[in-house]
Each structure stands twice: as structure tokens, then as C-alpha cells.
Amino acid sequence: MREISRAIALVARYGTPSSLLYFDLDNFKAVNDAHGHAAGDVVLRHFSDLIDSQIRDSDILARLGGDEFGVLLSHVTLDQARKKGLAVAESLRNNPPLWNDLPVSLSFSCGAHELHAGQSADIAMAEADSAMYEEKRARVLRP
């Protein structure tokens, strides 16, 4: 939250965009239930490593909770952040996590929010979380 607050201050002072991505692994409990917690740990590491390999050293990746991750992208607009989320999805489709040499089926939802001057870090996180849930609902409703 401190880093988000710092990014908001830079947006206010210099007018350079920054955005937040919020990732949530879909049905992660099913991975733990089907394969055990060791497999779940492998999936979490795989997912975080995959994200980390696709962001810059100036960006910040954080695990927010059990199966949720946030990425603070500096000098990135909302549209660019959404494209980064799509790139991560494509990379996961092409490189699924492996458990016992077999791919583990995994999907995730991703929301993006561009930071605004005067916004609190809590509100920015809530907006990114809300965008993630909108994407999750839209994906579930698609035929």
C-alpha cells in the first residue's frame, strides 16, 4: 500500500501514468483439493515467476493474499496495463504449471486500474479488485 501511495503522489506531481493490476487465480482451492498443498505452492510460485518474468525491474509484484497478486506498473496507462494482463494470460496458456510432470489446469481473472491524483491507496486497490471481479463475471457469462 505504501508503494501505491508513492505512485499516486508521483502521478499527482509529474502527471505520469501508473496502473495497478489485480490477479486472482480462479478456483485455486480445486488445485489444493485435487493435488494437495504442495502442488498449490508450485502453482503459486509458477504464476508469480511468470508475472515477474514479464514486468520491468521498476514495476512491483506483490502477493496480496492466498491466491491474489498485485502489480504496480509505473509509466503505464490503463490500456497498456490491460494489454499486460492479456500477455500474462497468453503466457500462462502456453506455459501451464506442472505437477508430477503433468500440466495443472489453471486460469485467472485480472483487473486493471489507472491511478489518479488524490486517490487513496485503499481506493485504488478496491477499484482494481472491482475491475477483476467484473472481468471474472464477464468471462463466466460468455458462451
C-alpha positions in Angstrom: 0.0 0.0 0.0 2.9 2.3 0.7 4.2 1.8 -2.9 0.8 2.5 -4.3 0.6 5.7 -2.2 4.0 6.7 -3.5 2.9 6.1 -7.1 -0.2 8.2 -6.6 2.0 11.0 -5.3 4.2 10.8 -8.5 1.1 10.8 -10.7 -0.1 14.0 -8.9 3.3 15.7 -9.0 4.5 14.8 -12.5 1.4 13.7 -14.3 3.0 10.4 -15.5 0.6 7.5 -15.5 0.8 4.4 -13.3 -1.6 1.5 -13.2 -2.4 -1.4 -10.9 -3.1 -5.0 -12.0 -5.1 -7.3 -9.7 -4.8 -11.0 -10.4 -6.9 -13.7 -8.8 -6.4 -17.4 -9.6 -9.7 -19.0 -10.5 -10.8 -22.0 -8.4 -7.4 -22.3 -6.8 -9.0 -24.3 -3.9 -9.7 -27.1 -6.5 -5.9 -27.4 -7.2 -5.2 -27.9 -3.5 -8.1 -30.3 -3.1 -7.2 -32.4 -6.2 -3.4 -32.4 -5.9 -2.5 -31.2 -2.3 -1.0 -28.1 -0.9 2.5 -28.9 -2.2 1.0 -28.7 -5.7 -0.7 -25.5 -4.8 2.6 -24.0 -3.7 4.1 -25.0 -7.0 1.3 -23.3 -8.9 1.6 -20.1 -6.9 5.4 -19.9 -7.5 4.9 -20.7 -11.1 2.3 -17.9 -11.5 4.4 -15.3 -9.6 7.5 -16.3 -11.6 5.6 -16.0 -14.8 4.3 -12.5 -13.9 7.8 -11.5 -12.7 9.3 -12.5 -16.0 7.0 -10.2 -17.9 7.4 -7.0 -15.9 10.2 -4.5 -15.6 12.6 -4.1 -12.7 10.8 -0.8 -12.0 7.5 -2.5 -11.5 6.4 -4.1 -8.2 4.9 -7.5 -7.8 3.2 -8.5 -4.5 1.2 -11.4 -3.2 -1.9 -9.8 -1.8 -3.4 -12.9 -0.2 -3.8 -16.6 -0.7 -4.2 -16.7 -4.5 -4.2 -12.9 -5.3 -1.4 -10.9 -6.7 -1.0 -7.2 -7.5 1.4 -5.5 -9.9 2.1 -1.8 -9.8 3.1 -0.6 -13.2 4.9 2.7 -13.4 4.6 4.9 -16.5 1.7 2.7 -17.8 -1.8 3.7 -18.9 -4.9 1.8 -18.3 -4.9 0.4 -21.8 -1.3 -0.6 -21.6 -2.0 -2.3 -18.2 -4.9 -4.3 -19.8 -2.6 -5.4 -22.6 -0.1 -6.6 -20.0 -2.8 -8.7 -18.3 -3.7 -10.3 -21.6 0.0 -11.0 -22.2 0.3 -12.8 -18.9 -2.9 -14.8 -19.7 -1.3 -15.9 -23.1 1.9 -16.8 -21.4 0.1 -18.9 -18.8 -1.9 -20.7 -21.6 1.4 -21.5 -23.3 3.3 -22.4 -20.1 1.0 -24.1 -17.6 2.4 -25.1 -14.2 3.5 -28.7 -14.0 2.8 -31.1 -11.1 4.3 -34.6 -11.4 5.3 -33.8 -15.0 1.6 -33.1 -15.9 0.1 -29.7 -16.6 -2.2 -28.3 -14.0 -5.3 -26.6 -15.5 -5.3 -23.0 -14.3 -7.0 -19.8 -15.2 -7.1 -16.4 -13.6 -9.0 -13.2 -13.6 -7.3 -9.8 -14.0 -8.5 -6.3 -13.3 -6.7 -3.1 -14.2 -7.0 0.4 -12.7 -5.1 3.6 -13.6 -4.1 5.6 -10.6 -5.4 9.1 -10.1 -4.1 12.1 -8.2 -5.7 12.5 -4.8 -6.9 8.9 -4.7 -6.0 6.8 -1.7 -4.1 3.5 -2.0 -7.1 1.7 -0.4 -9.5 3.1 -3.1 -7.0 2.3 -5.9 -6.8 -1.3 -4.7 -10.6 -1.6 -4.3 -11.0 -0.3 -7.9 -8.5 -2.8 -9.3 -10.2 -5.6 -7.3 -13.6 -4.5 -8.6 -12.3 -4.5 -12.2 -11.0 -8.0 -11.6 -14.4 -9.2 -10.5 -16.1 -7.5 -13.5 -13.7 -9.4 -15.8 -14.4 -12.7 -13.9 -18.2 -12.2 -14.2 -18.0 -11.3 -17.9 -15.8 -14.4 -18.6 -18.2 -16.7 -16.7 -21.2 -15.3 -18.6 -19.6 -15.6 -22.1 -20.8 -18.7 -24.0 
